[in-house]
């Protein structure tokens, strides 16, 4: 299996990419909205077909990138049916399976952190979300959380797995990347060893933690699986593309741009003859060739976010850097006109 563990430093969230190396089908566990461009780039670089995005629960500390991935790649959104969330393509519950290529993930209901938490079991590893953390456990003081329920979830659904089963949580705040069932059942100070249900509940019910900083924005957004509200026009930094693997360049999916055409200003930086070539151009786009952009920056309006366009996204990536350094709110069109054409979006 192809496996990657990715990290968001702001929310200390782990995102996991799993793929069948033969069929190239892949799933993404707990994607983060602001890391969409990084994850999208990796999926494309590895030549994968993303079939599903899976959230272990309705997060309170960050917004999921599930809707952005669906919008960019057509992947199906997976979430526990107990949340009754919007835009879910595959609501799951205990005992269900998510198949990709020759592989499958088993869904285990592990409520307690929230009432809809699930863990995903794959062969020699389990993705525990916020139910079981490395040497800890998810808080139980909001979203219908219950410490006694969480204790039973961990003991009856996770600790019953073989001791060598690797544990991959949704978060870690101390730089740890992986543990095992054997380690946690022996050494987890909250729920391991001889800790009783009463011991665990007594500890968890008296933690007195402040609510997550992003909870007011994250919960309603995650109840829509990360889709922006109707009429909401996010700035480029909120479109999902944040710092990427491509030298920190903001990128935006072509389909999103097509659906929000009036909210952005398109700037085509190809040579003039390319606009009438086989790829055509987007209706109403402004044309300023890349080699003249620095001298003609004052011609580019600032009343809307600017999306730079070229043939493949390379030249427009440089244009995006030039614009942002000069103070423009700008992003790069992922894949350029080649991707725009492949998606069947309108061309003049």
Short mmCIF file of the C-alpha atoms (twelve columns), coordinates in Angstrom:
data_MODEL
# 
_entry.id   MODEL 
# 
loop_
_atom_site.group_PDB 
_atom_site.id 
_atom_site.type_symbol 
_atom_site.label_atom_id 
_atom_site.label_alt_id 
_atom_site.label_comp_id 
_atom_site.label_asym_id 
_atom_site.label_seq_id 
_atom_site.Cartn_x 
_atom_site.Cartn_y 
_atom_site.Cartn_z 
_atom_site.pdbx_PDB_model_num 
ATOM 1   C CA . UNK A 1   0.000   0.000  0.000   1 
ATOM 2   C CA . UNK A 2   1.093   3.563  -0.681  1 
ATOM 3   C CA . UNK A 3   0.857   5.559  2.563   1 
ATOM 4   C CA . UNK A 4   1.596   9.168  3.485   1 
ATOM 5   C CA . UNK A 5   1.161   10.991 6.802   1 
ATOM 6   C CA . UNK A 6   0.734   14.768 6.405   1 
ATOM 7   C CA . UNK A 7   0.639   17.479 9.082   1 
ATOM 8   C CA . UNK A 8   -1.010  20.870 9.603   1 
ATOM 9   C CA . UNK A 9   1.023   22.817 12.151  1 
ATOM 10  C CA . UNK A 10  -1.703  25.356 12.938  1 
ATOM 11  C CA . UNK A 11  -4.247  22.807 14.193  1 
ATOM 12  C CA . UNK A 12  -1.776  19.953 14.855  1 
ATOM 13  C CA . UNK A 13  -3.893  17.777 12.570  1 
ATOM 14  C CA . UNK A 14  -2.688  14.665 10.797  1 
ATOM 15  C CA . UNK A 15  -4.071  13.857 7.345   1 
ATOM 16  C CA . UNK A 16  -3.512  10.396 5.885   1 
ATOM 17  C CA . UNK A 17  -3.328  9.345  2.241   1 
ATOM 18  C CA . UNK A 18  -3.750  5.647  1.449   1 
ATOM 19  C CA . UNK A 19  -3.619  4.216  -2.072  1 
ATOM 20  C CA . UNK A 20  -3.621  0.955  -3.975  1 
ATOM 21  C CA . UNK A 21  -0.369  1.047  -6.004  1 
ATOM 22  C CA . UNK A 22  -1.891  -1.134 -8.730  1 
ATOM 23  C CA . UNK A 23  -5.266  0.532  -9.410  1 
ATOM 24  C CA . UNK A 24  -3.963  3.945  -8.160  1 
ATOM 25  C CA . UNK A 25  -7.261  4.455  -6.292  1 
ATOM 26  C CA . UNK A 26  -6.820  6.390  -3.046  1 
ATOM 27  C CA . UNK A 27  -8.609  7.699  0.044   1 
ATOM 28  C CA . UNK A 28  -7.772  10.733 2.191   1 
ATOM 29  C CA . UNK A 29  -8.486  10.687 5.937   1 
ATOM 30  C CA . UNK A 30  -9.175  13.956 7.818   1 
ATOM 31  C CA . UNK A 31  -8.196  16.520 5.148   1 
ATOM 32  C CA . UNK A 32  -7.690  20.137 6.277   1 
ATOM 33  C CA . UNK A 33  -9.275  23.011 4.298   1 
ATOM 34  C CA . UNK A 34  -6.169  25.202 4.328   1 
ATOM 35  C CA . UNK A 35  -3.953  22.311 3.144   1 
ATOM 36  C CA . UNK A 36  -6.053  21.505 0.097   1 
ATOM 37  C CA . UNK A 37  -3.470  22.611 -2.479  1 
ATOM 38  C CA . UNK A 38  -0.707  20.597 -0.797  1 
ATOM 39  C CA . UNK A 39  -2.838  17.459 -0.743  1 
ATOM 40  C CA . UNK A 40  -4.169  18.003 -4.259  1 
ATOM 41  C CA . UNK A 41  -0.645  18.457 -5.603  1 
ATOM 42  C CA . UNK A 42  0.543   15.246 -3.933  1 
ATOM 43  C CA . UNK A 43  -2.373  13.229 -5.307  1 
ATOM 44  C CA . UNK A 44  -1.672  14.484 -8.814  1 
ATOM 45  C CA . UNK A 45  2.091   14.027 -8.527  1 
ATOM 46  C CA . UNK A 46  1.604   10.394 -7.482  1 
ATOM 47  C CA . UNK A 47  -0.868  9.781  -10.305 1 
ATOM 48  C CA . UNK A 48  -3.691  8.751  -7.984  1 
ATOM 49  C CA . UNK A 49  -7.465  8.740  -8.384  1 
ATOM 50  C CA . UNK A 50  -9.044  9.959  -5.154  1 
ATOM 51  C CA . UNK A 51  -12.247 8.000  -4.599  1 
ATOM 52  C CA . UNK A 52  -13.198 9.095  -1.057  1 
ATOM 53  C CA . UNK A 53  -12.426 11.643 1.646   1 
ATOM 54  C CA . UNK A 54  -13.114 10.332 5.143   1 
ATOM 55  C CA . UNK A 55  -13.533 12.425 8.267   1 
ATOM 56  C CA . UNK A 56  -13.263 10.579 11.568  1 
ATOM 57  C CA . UNK A 57  -15.665 13.070 13.163  1 
ATOM 58  C CA . UNK A 58  -17.129 16.575 12.971  1 
ATOM 59  C CA . UNK A 59  -14.042 18.585 13.852  1 
ATOM 60  C CA . UNK A 60  -14.148 21.634 16.131  1 
ATOM 61  C CA . UNK A 61  -10.606 22.912 15.632  1 
ATOM 62  C CA . UNK A 62  -10.353 23.106 11.849  1 
ATOM 63  C CA . UNK A 63  -12.515 23.003 8.732   1 
ATOM 64  C CA . UNK A 64  -12.442 19.836 6.657   1 
ATOM 65  C CA . UNK A 65  -11.118 19.887 3.105   1 
ATOM 66  C CA . UNK A 66  -13.620 17.240 1.984   1 
ATOM 67  C CA . UNK A 67  -15.808 19.526 -0.153  1 
ATOM 68  C CA . UNK A 68  -12.783 21.118 -1.816  1 
ATOM 69  C CA . UNK A 69  -11.522 17.679 -2.846  1 
ATOM 70  C CA . UNK A 70  -14.936 16.701 -4.178  1 
ATOM 71  C CA . UNK A 71  -15.072 19.962 -6.121  1 
ATOM 72  C CA . UNK A 72  -11.587 19.416 -7.559  1 
ATOM 73  C CA . UNK A 73  -11.519 15.654 -8.127  1 
ATOM 74  C CA . UNK A 74  -15.057 14.316 -7.776  1 
ATOM 75  C CA . UNK A 75  -14.233 12.227 -4.682  1 
ATOM 76  C CA . UNK A 76  -17.101 11.053 -2.447  1 
ATOM 77  C CA . UNK A 77  -17.465 12.553 1.032   1 
ATOM 78  C CA . UNK A 78  -17.657 10.019 3.880   1 
ATOM 79  C CA . UNK A 79  -18.878 10.908 7.395   1 
ATOM 80  C CA . UNK A 80  -20.821 9.210  10.172  1 
ATOM 81  C CA . UNK A 81  -24.545 9.207  9.487   1 
ATOM 82  C CA . UNK A 82  -25.143 10.137 13.138  1 
ATOM 83  C CA . UNK A 83  -24.308 13.780 12.359  1 
ATOM 84  C CA . UNK A 84  -26.924 14.128 9.598   1 
ATOM 85  C CA . UNK A 85  -24.559 16.600 7.928   1 
ATOM 86  C CA . UNK A 86  -25.072 18.256 4.551   1 
ATOM 87  C CA . UNK A 87  -23.214 17.253 1.361   1 
ATOM 88  C CA . UNK A 88  -22.314 13.771 2.623   1 
ATOM 89  C CA . UNK A 89  -22.178 11.250 -0.240  1 
ATOM 90  C CA . UNK A 90  -21.654 8.146  1.854   1 
ATOM 91  C CA . UNK A 91  -23.007 8.273  5.437   1 
ATOM 92  C CA . UNK A 92  -21.453 5.392  7.365   1 
ATOM 93  C CA . UNK A 93  -21.902 3.526  10.619  1 
ATOM 94  C CA . UNK A 94  -20.332 0.668  12.525  1 
ATOM 95  C CA . UNK A 95  -19.471 -2.310 10.346  1 
ATOM 96  C CA . UNK A 96  -19.463 -0.516 7.001   1 
ATOM 97  C CA . UNK A 97  -16.491 -0.761 4.624   1 
ATOM 98  C CA . UNK A 98  -14.888 1.818  2.339   1 
ATOM 99  C CA . UNK A 99  -13.303 0.132  -0.681  1 
ATOM 100 C CA . UNK A 100 -10.536 1.529  -2.879  1 
ATOM 101 C CA . UNK A 101 -8.751  -0.636 -5.400  1 
ATOM 102 C CA . UNK A 102 -8.041  -4.025 -3.846  1 
ATOM 103 C CA . UNK A 103 -8.216  -2.634 -0.309  1 
ATOM 104 C CA . UNK A 104 -10.911 -1.700 2.192   1 
ATOM 105 C CA . UNK A 105 -11.209 0.286  5.427   1 
ATOM 106 C CA . UNK A 106 -13.482 -1.066 8.164   1 
ATOM 107 C CA . UNK A 107 -15.650 1.503  9.958   1 
ATOM 108 C CA . UNK A 108 -15.846 1.168  13.737  1 
ATOM 109 C CA . UNK A 109 -18.122 3.451  15.741  1 
ATOM 110 C CA . UNK A 110 -16.062 4.963  18.577  1 
ATOM 111 C CA . UNK A 111 -18.309 7.670  20.095  1 
ATOM 112 C CA . UNK A 112 -17.481 9.594  23.234  1 
ATOM 113 C CA . UNK A 113 -15.395 12.526 22.023  1 
ATOM 114 C CA . UNK A 114 -18.491 13.313 19.962  1 
ATOM 115 C CA . UNK A 115 -21.508 11.099 19.396  1 
ATOM 116 C CA . UNK A 116 -20.559 10.457 15.760  1 
ATOM 117 C CA . UNK A 117 -16.875 9.582  16.016  1 
ATOM 118 C CA . UNK A 118 -15.669 6.632  13.977  1 
ATOM 119 C CA . UNK A 119 -12.294 4.927  13.611  1 
ATOM 120 C CA . UNK A 120 -11.090 3.371  10.363  1 
ATOM 121 C CA . UNK A 121 -9.280  0.028  10.559  1 
ATOM 122 C CA . UNK A 122 -6.956  -1.059 7.774   1 
ATOM 123 C CA . UNK A 123 -4.943  -4.276 8.069   1 
ATOM 124 C CA . UNK A 124 -2.149  -3.442 10.529  1 
ATOM 125 C CA . UNK A 125 -3.269  0.082  11.482  1 
ATOM 126 C CA . UNK A 126 -6.209  2.069  12.810  1 
ATOM 127 C CA . UNK A 127 -7.022  5.736  12.295  1 
ATOM 128 C CA . UNK A 128 -8.559  6.774  15.598  1 
ATOM 129 C CA . UNK A 129 -9.443  10.438 15.001  1 
ATOM 130 C CA . UNK A 130 -9.856  12.176 18.355  1 
ATOM 131 C CA . UNK A 131 -11.144 9.095  20.168  1 
ATOM 132 C CA . UNK A 132 -7.732  7.724  21.140  1 
ATOM 133 C CA . UNK A 133 -4.671  9.961  20.994  1 
ATOM 134 C CA . UNK A 134 -1.065  9.009  21.644  1 
ATOM 135 C CA . UNK A 135 -0.858  8.888  25.446  1 
ATOM 136 C CA . UNK A 136 -4.195  10.681 25.669  1 
ATOM 137 C CA . UNK A 137 -7.820  10.779 24.552  1 
ATOM 138 C CA . UNK A 138 -10.155 13.297 22.955  1 
ATOM 139 C CA . UNK A 139 -11.979 15.711 25.254  1 
ATOM 140 C CA . UNK A 140 -15.591 14.868 26.087  1 
ATOM 141 C CA . UNK A 141 -17.097 18.196 27.171  1 
ATOM 142 C CA . UNK A 142 -18.987 19.278 24.011  1 
ATOM 143 C CA . UNK A 143 -20.791 17.901 20.918  1 
ATOM 144 C CA . UNK A 144 -22.671 15.289 22.986  1 
ATOM 145 C CA . UNK A 145 -19.383 13.907 24.296  1 
ATOM 146 C CA . UNK A 146 -19.432 11.433 27.159  1 
ATOM 147 C CA . UNK A 147 -16.385 10.145 29.025  1 
ATOM 148 C CA . UNK A 148 -17.840 6.768  29.961  1 
ATOM 149 C CA . UNK A 149 -18.937 6.162  26.386  1 
ATOM 150 C CA . UNK A 150 -15.453 7.040  25.137  1 
ATOM 151 C CA . UNK A 151 -13.836 4.684  27.645  1 
ATOM 152 C CA . UNK A 152 -15.963 1.802  26.369  1 
ATOM 153 C CA . UNK A 153 -15.296 2.758  22.732  1 
ATOM 154 C CA . UNK A 154 -11.540 2.641  23.261  1 
ATOM 155 C CA . UNK A 155 -11.570 -0.539 25.297  1 
ATOM 156 C CA . UNK A 156 -14.116 -2.452 23.207  1 
ATOM 157 C CA . UNK A 157 -13.305 -1.268 19.683  1 
ATOM 158 C CA . UNK A 158 -9.622  -0.280 19.654  1 
ATOM 159 C CA . UNK A 159 -7.827  -2.126 22.434  1 
ATOM 160 C CA . UNK A 160 -9.299  -5.439 21.196  1 
ATOM 161 C CA . UNK A 161 -7.239  -5.133 18.009  1 
ATOM 162 C CA . UNK A 162 -3.905  -7.036 17.869  1 
ATOM 163 C CA . UNK A 163 -1.306  -5.379 20.087  1 
ATOM 164 C CA . UNK A 164 0.986   -4.663 17.122  1 
ATOM 165 C CA . UNK A 165 -1.746  -2.667 15.347  1 
ATOM 166 C CA . UNK A 166 -0.411  0.821  14.630  1 
ATOM 167 C CA . UNK A 167 -2.406  3.776  15.975  1 
ATOM 168 C CA . UNK A 168 -2.584  6.907  13.837  1 
ATOM 169 C CA . UNK A 169 -4.569  9.705  15.564  1 
ATOM 170 C CA . UNK A 170 -6.034  12.875 14.060  1 
ATOM 171 C CA . UNK A 171 -3.868  15.081 16.300  1 
ATOM 172 C CA . UNK A 172 -0.719  15.163 18.315  1 
ATOM 173 C CA . UNK A 173 0.619   18.180 20.177  1 
ATOM 174 C CA . UNK A 174 4.026   16.820 21.135  1 
ATOM 175 C CA . UNK A 175 5.525   15.758 17.811  1 
ATOM 176 C CA . UNK A 176 4.636   12.063 18.076  1 
ATOM 177 C CA . UNK A 177 3.564   10.430 14.839  1 
ATOM 178 C CA . UNK A 178 2.445   6.878  15.629  1 
ATOM 179 C CA . UNK A 179 1.836   4.465  18.489  1 
ATOM 180 C CA . UNK A 180 0.405   0.967  18.804  1 
ATOM 181 C CA . UNK A 181 -2.448  -0.787 20.570  1 
ATOM 182 C CA . UNK A 182 0.057   -2.540 22.811  1 
ATOM 183 C CA . UNK A 183 1.743   0.712  23.799  1 
ATOM 184 C CA . UNK A 184 -1.452  2.611  24.510  1 
ATOM 185 C CA . UNK A 185 -3.194  -0.201 26.374  1 
ATOM 186 C CA . UNK A 186 -0.144  -0.430 28.632  1 
ATOM 187 C CA . UNK A 187 1.051   3.161  28.924  1 
ATOM 188 C CA . UNK A 188 -1.779  5.573  28.103  1 
ATOM 189 C CA . UNK A 189 -2.114  7.500  31.410  1 
ATOM 190 C CA . UNK A 190 -5.851  8.126  30.956  1 
ATOM 191 C CA . UNK A 191 -7.253  4.864  29.670  1 
ATOM 192 C CA . UNK A 192 -4.425  2.292  29.698  1 
ATOM 193 C CA . UNK A 193 -3.194  -0.141 32.305  1 
ATOM 194 C CA . UNK A 194 -5.582  -0.655 35.215  1 
ATOM 195 C CA . UNK A 195 -7.564  2.562  34.627  1 
ATOM 196 C CA . UNK A 196 -11.240 1.920  35.320  1 
ATOM 197 C CA . UNK A 197 -14.221 3.581  33.678  1 
ATOM 198 C CA . UNK A 198 -14.670 5.644  36.823  1 
ATOM 199 C CA . UNK A 199 -11.006 6.683  36.843  1 
ATOM 200 C CA . UNK A 200 -11.228 7.787  33.234  1 
ATOM 201 C CA . UNK A 201 -14.516 9.664  33.660  1 
ATOM 202 C CA . UNK A 202 -13.256 11.407 36.772  1 
ATOM 203 C CA . UNK A 203 -10.206 12.657 34.931  1 
ATOM 204 C CA . UNK A 204 -11.988 13.682 31.734  1 
ATOM 205 C CA . UNK A 205 -14.892 15.419 33.455  1 
ATOM 206 C CA . UNK A 206 -12.549 17.708 35.363  1 
ATOM 207 C CA . UNK A 207 -10.108 18.839 32.666  1 
ATOM 208 C CA . UNK A 208 -11.577 22.356 32.466  1 
ATOM 209 C CA . UNK A 209 -10.224 23.106 28.983  1 
ATOM 210 C CA . UNK A 210 -11.191 26.240 27.038  1 
ATOM 211 C CA . UNK A 211 -13.190 25.604 23.873  1 
ATOM 212 C CA . UNK A 212 -11.172 25.340 20.650  1 
ATOM 213 C CA . UNK A 213 -10.428 28.750 19.130  1 
ATOM 214 C CA . UNK A 214 -12.080 27.933 15.793  1 
ATOM 215 C CA . UNK A 215 -15.125 26.094 17.143  1 
ATOM 216 C CA . UNK A 216 -17.687 28.789 16.213  1 
ATOM 217 C CA . UNK A 217 -16.580 28.752 12.581  1 
ATOM 218 C CA . UNK A 218 -15.498 25.120 12.298  1 
ATOM 219 C CA . UNK A 219 -18.652 23.364 13.485  1 
ATOM 220 C CA . UNK A 220 -21.143 25.002 11.092  1 
ATOM 221 C CA . UNK A 221 -18.658 24.723 8.213   1 
ATOM 222 C CA . UNK A 222 -18.044 21.050 8.945   1 
ATOM 223 C CA . UNK A 223 -21.781 20.425 9.165   1 
ATOM 224 C CA . UNK A 224 -21.663 21.354 5.433   1 
ATOM 225 C CA . UNK A 225 -18.522 19.178 4.918   1 
ATOM 226 C CA . UNK A 226 -16.478 22.327 4.307   1 
ATOM 227 C CA . UNK A 227 -18.643 23.807 1.566   1 
ATOM 228 C CA . UNK A 228 -18.848 27.634 1.784   1 
ATOM 229 C CA . UNK A 229 -22.293 29.013 2.575   1 
ATOM 230 C CA . UNK A 230 -24.469 30.116 -0.339  1 
ATOM 231 C CA . UNK A 231 -23.459 33.618 -1.364  1 
ATOM 232 C CA . UNK A 232 -20.252 33.434 0.660   1 
ATOM 233 C CA . UNK A 233 -17.221 34.528 -1.356  1 
ATOM 234 C CA . UNK A 234 -14.038 33.494 0.488   1 
ATOM 235 C CA . UNK A 235 -10.741 35.227 -0.105  1 
ATOM 236 C CA . UNK A 236 -8.025  33.152 -1.761  1 
ATOM 237 C CA . UNK A 237 -6.501  32.153 1.573   1 
ATOM 238 C CA . UNK A 238 -9.883  30.707 2.543   1 
ATOM 239 C CA . UNK A 239 -10.499 28.829 -0.706  1 
ATOM 240 C CA . UNK A 240 -8.501  25.926 0.634   1 
ATOM 241 C CA . UNK A 241 -5.249  26.639 -1.199  1 
ATOM 242 C CA . UNK A 242 -2.854  27.927 1.440   1 
ATOM 243 C CA . UNK A 243 0.913   27.286 1.587   1 
ATOM 244 C CA . UNK A 244 1.567   24.525 -0.934  1 
ATOM 245 C CA . UNK A 245 4.355   22.244 -1.955  1 
ATOM 246 C CA . UNK A 246 4.887   24.578 -4.907  1 
ATOM 247 C CA . UNK A 247 6.960   27.265 -3.171  1 
ATOM 248 C CA . UNK A 248 4.075   28.573 -1.105  1 
ATOM 249 C CA . UNK A 249 1.851   29.484 -4.064  1 
ATOM 250 C CA . UNK A 250 -1.894  29.749 -3.544  1 
ATOM 251 C CA . UNK A 251 -3.869  27.629 -5.994  1 
ATOM 252 C CA . UNK A 252 -7.577  27.350 -6.747  1 
ATOM 253 C CA . UNK A 253 -9.562  24.614 -8.489  1 
ATOM 254 C CA . UNK A 254 -10.905 25.533 -11.956 1 
ATOM 255 C CA . UNK A 255 -14.415 24.303 -11.208 1 
ATOM 256 C CA . UNK A 256 -14.660 26.635 -8.211  1 
ATOM 257 C CA . UNK A 257 -13.576 29.555 -10.396 1 
ATOM 258 C CA . UNK A 258 -16.147 28.675 -13.062 1 
ATOM 259 C CA . UNK A 259 -18.906 28.528 -10.446 1 
ATOM 260 C CA . UNK A 260 -17.847 31.837 -8.857  1 
ATOM 261 C CA . UNK A 261 -16.828 33.659 -12.025 1 
ATOM 262 C CA . UNK A 262 -18.316 37.006 -10.971 1 
ATOM 263 C CA . UNK A 263 -16.445 36.940 -7.664  1 
ATOM 264 C CA . UNK A 264 -12.949 36.902 -9.160  1 
ATOM 265 C CA . UNK A 265 -10.884 38.750 -11.776 1 
ATOM 266 C CA . UNK A 266 -9.175  36.438 -14.286 1 
ATOM 267 C CA . UNK A 267 -5.773  37.460 -15.599 1 
ATOM 268 C CA . UNK A 268 -4.336  35.484 -18.526 1 
ATOM 269 C CA . UNK A 269 -0.528  35.797 -18.696 1 
ATOM 270 C CA . UNK A 270 0.133   33.799 -21.879 1 
ATOM 271 C CA . UNK A 271 1.428   35.301 -25.107 1 
ATOM 272 C CA . UNK A 272 -1.234  37.045 -27.171 1 
ATOM 273 C CA . UNK A 273 -1.295  34.435 -29.934 1 
ATOM 274 C CA . UNK A 274 -2.031  31.687 -27.404 1 
ATOM 275 C CA . UNK A 275 -5.415  33.217 -26.500 1 
ATOM 276 C CA . UNK A 276 -6.747  32.332 -29.950 1 
ATOM 277 C CA . UNK A 277 -4.973  28.974 -30.117 1 
ATOM 278 C CA . UNK A 278 -6.361  25.486 -29.569 1 
ATOM 279 C CA . UNK A 279 -6.995  26.014 -25.847 1 
ATOM 280 C CA . UNK A 280 -8.805  29.308 -26.356 1 
ATOM 281 C CA . UNK A 281 -9.404  31.518 -23.336 1 
ATOM 282 C CA . UNK A 282 -12.008 32.236 -20.665 1 
ATOM 283 C CA . UNK A 283 -14.636 34.812 -21.621 1 
ATOM 284 C CA . UNK A 284 -13.908 38.265 -20.190 1 
ATOM 285 C CA . UNK A 285 -10.364 37.470 -19.085 1 
ATOM 286 C CA . UNK A 286 -7.827  40.312 -18.879 1 
ATOM 287 C CA . UNK A 287 -4.649  39.720 -20.863 1 
ATOM 288 C CA . UNK A 288 -1.230  40.863 -19.659 1 
ATOM 289 C CA . UNK A 289 1.751   38.716 -20.780 1 
ATOM 290 C CA . UNK A 290 3.929   37.495 -17.951 1 
ATOM 291 C CA . UNK A 291 7.031   39.269 -19.236 1 
ATOM 292 C CA . UNK A 292 5.156   42.610 -19.110 1 
ATOM 293 C CA . UNK A 293 3.308   42.069 -15.833 1 
ATOM 294 C CA . UNK A 294 5.668   43.948 -13.511 1 
ATOM 295 C CA . UNK A 295 5.553   47.027 -15.741 1 
ATOM 296 C CA . UNK A 296 1.758   46.881 -16.145 1 
ATOM 297 C CA . UNK A 297 0.665   45.997 -12.609 1 
ATOM 298 C CA . UNK A 298 -1.374  49.200 -12.305 1 
ATOM 299 C CA . UNK A 299 -3.679  47.875 -15.035 1 
ATOM 300 C CA . UNK A 300 -4.767  44.952 -12.855 1 
ATOM 301 C CA . UNK A 301 -7.762  45.871 -10.657 1 
ATOM 302 C CA . UNK A 302 -7.795  45.252 -6.914  1 
ATOM 303 C CA . UNK A 303 -11.549 45.246 -6.271  1 
ATOM 304 C CA . UNK A 304 -11.721 41.442 -6.602  1 
ATOM 305 C CA . UNK A 305 -9.294  38.603 -5.929  1 
ATOM 306 C CA . UNK A 306 -7.159  37.919 -9.010  1 
ATOM 307 C CA . UNK A 307 -6.838  34.417 -10.479 1 
ATOM 308 C CA . UNK A 308 -3.833  34.082 -12.784 1 
ATOM 309 C CA . UNK A 309 -4.156  31.781 -15.800 1 
ATOM 310 C CA . UNK A 310 -1.761  30.266 -18.329 1 
ATOM 311 C CA . UNK A 311 -1.493  27.055 -20.343 1 
ATOM 312 C CA . UNK A 312 -0.458  24.622 -17.568 1 
ATOM 313 C CA . UNK A 313 -0.245  26.693 -14.378 1 
ATOM 314 C CA . UNK A 314 3.520   27.230 -14.414 1 
ATOM 315 C CA . UNK A 315 3.727   30.777 -15.754 1 
ATOM 316 C CA . UNK A 316 0.628   31.810 -13.840 1 
ATOM 317 C CA . UNK A 317 2.275   30.515 -10.645 1 
ATOM 318 C CA . UNK A 318 5.045   33.062 -11.200 1 
ATOM 319 C CA . UNK A 319 2.418   35.719 -11.962 1 
ATOM 320 C CA . UNK A 320 0.681   34.889 -8.694  1 
ATOM 321 C CA . UNK A 321 3.929   35.418 -6.801  1 
ATOM 322 C CA . UNK A 322 4.496   38.770 -8.535  1 
ATOM 323 C CA . UNK A 323 0.957   39.925 -7.747  1 
ATOM 324 C CA . UNK A 324 1.019   38.872 -4.105  1 
ATOM 325 C CA . UNK A 325 4.410   40.475 -3.457  1 
ATOM 326 C CA . UNK A 326 3.019   43.692 -4.922  1 
ATOM 327 C CA . UNK A 327 -0.008  43.601 -2.604  1 
ATOM 328 C CA . UNK A 328 -2.688  41.952 -4.729  1 
ATOM 329 C CA . UNK A 329 -5.033  39.266 -3.358  1 
ATOM 330 C CA . UNK A 330 -4.176  36.564 -5.902  1 
ATOM 331 C CA . UNK A 331 -4.185  32.834 -6.569  1 
ATOM 332 C CA . UNK A 332 -3.093  30.498 -9.350  1 
ATOM 333 C CA . UNK A 333 -5.542  28.504 -11.489 1 
ATOM 334 C CA . UNK A 334 -4.569  24.875 -10.872 1 
ATOM 335 C CA . UNK A 335 -3.583  23.128 -14.081 1 
ATOM 336 C CA . UNK A 336 -4.185  26.208 -16.231 1 
ATOM 337 C CA . UNK A 337 -6.218  26.082 -19.428 1 
ATOM 338 C CA . UNK A 338 -5.290  22.439 -19.946 1 
ATOM 339 C CA . UNK A 339 -7.180  21.481 -16.788 1 
ATOM 340 C CA . UNK A 340 -9.986  23.941 -17.602 1 
ATOM 341 C CA . UNK A 341 -10.468 22.258 -20.994 1 
ATOM 342 C CA . UNK A 342 -10.277 18.726 -19.566 1 
ATOM 343 C CA . UNK A 343 -13.108 19.588 -17.152 1 
ATOM 344 C CA . UNK A 344 -15.274 20.818 -20.035 1 
ATOM 345 C CA . UNK A 345 -15.571 24.338 -18.623 1 
ATOM 346 C CA . UNK A 346 -16.650 27.239 -20.915 1 
ATOM 347 C CA . UNK A 347 -14.038 28.420 -23.424 1 
ATOM 348 C CA . UNK A 348 -14.198 31.429 -25.729 1 
# 
